[in-house]
Amino acid sequence: MEEFFLDKDIIVICVTAESFPTGVLAAFQKVHSLISDSFSRTTFGISHADKNGTIIYKAAVEESFDGEGEKLGCDTFVIKKGEYISVTIKDFMKDIQSIGKAFKELLSDKRIDPKGACVEKYLNANDVQCMVKLADKLN
């Protein structure tokens, strides 16, 4: 596990999966079909549990200009700047369960932001950085 600082907010265009985990692939296919140059942008997966404990999953691509998501009729999400903890998984497709295991480890950290989300940042076709925001420190 490593810590890092995200120095600016990242606004992403999202498609919410109809279910988790079975709807995840379709959500990524949909977001990529809406944005012609999506494969040249950073791709994310964002998840959190609703009040009933159901996982809400969003496939996302970084917005390239302000208002792009709205123009496309899509939801947006802000990955907040600040301190994060993360685990990078190499060749995640060889063990897709490793993503869930990484988030289980990250979510056990007492410092995480209770209002935060689990964020997957796809570094390339093989590697993913699993990250969770830490709670802001009170000065």
N, C-alpha and C positions, 0 to 999 in steps of 0.2 A: 504494500500500500504506500502511496506517495501523496504528498500535499503539493498543491500549486495554486497560484492566484490567477484568476481570469480577470483581465484588466478592463474589459468593457462588456456591456450587455450584448447578447447575440439574439437578434429577432429571427425567428424561424417560421416558415409556412408549414402548416400541419394538416394531416389527414388522420382522423381518429379511426383506429381499427374497430370493426364491428364487434370483435371479441378478442380475448387474449387467452392463449397465444395463437389460436388458429387464424385470426384475421390480420395478423401482422404483415405477412407477405403481400396480401392484397392492398393494404394501406400504403406500403412502400411503392407498389406498382402504380397506384393511383397518383401519389404525389409526384412520381417521376414522369407520368404521362401528362401532367398539368404544366410542367416546367421544362421547356425544351432543352435547356442547358444544365439540367439538374445534376448530371453526372460530373460536371466540372465544379460543382459547389460542395461544401461540406454537408454531409448527411448525418442526421441525428435520429435517435429513438428516445422518446420521453415517456416515462410512466410514473404513475402514482396510484395509490388505492383510494377509492371513493369511501364515503362514510360507512358503507356496508362491507368494505374489504375487497370489493371487486377491482381488479387491475384495469385502469384506463390507460391505453397505449396510443401514442401518436407517432406516426412516421413524419419526419420533418426534414426540410432543406433550408439552408440559410437564405434569408431574404437578400436580394441584391440591390434593392432600392426601397426607400420608405414608401409604404402603402402597397407594395407588390402583392402581398397576401390578400388584402382587401380587394384589389383590382381583379384578382383571380377568384374571388368569392370564397376564400379559404380562411380558416381560423389561423391565428398566429399565437406564438408563445414566446416569452422572453426568458432566455437562459441568463440569469442574473450574474453580474460581475461579483467577484468576491473570492473567498478561500474555498477550495474544494479538496476532497480526498478522492483518490482514484486508483484503479487497477487497470493495467493494459493487458489485453489478452491477444496473443499472437495466434493466427490460424484458428479463429473462433469457430469456423464452420466444421472443424474436425470434432469439436465438442461444444455444441450450442448451449448445453446445460451450464457451461462454465460462466456464462453471462449471469445467470440467476445466482450461481454460487458467489460470484464476485459482489453482486449487490447485497446478498445476505451478509457477507463480511462487512461491507461498507456501512450498511444500515445498523449494524451492531455498535458502531462508534457513538458514544454518548454526546459528541460535539455537533452532530448533524443538525441542520435546520429542519425543525418539525414541519414547516410549511413547504419544504423543498420537494424536488422530484428526483427520480433516478434518470440520469442522462447517459445515453450511449452516443459517443462521438466516433463515427466510422473514419478511421485514419486512412484506410485504403480498402481494397476488396477482401483483405485477409485479417486485418487487425482492428480491434475496437478498444476504445478507452471508456471504461465504466466509471462514472463520476457522480458524486453527491456533494451538494453544497453544505458547508459548515455554517452554523449559526453565526450571525454577526456578533462580534465581541462588543460588549458595552464598555465605553471608556469612562 
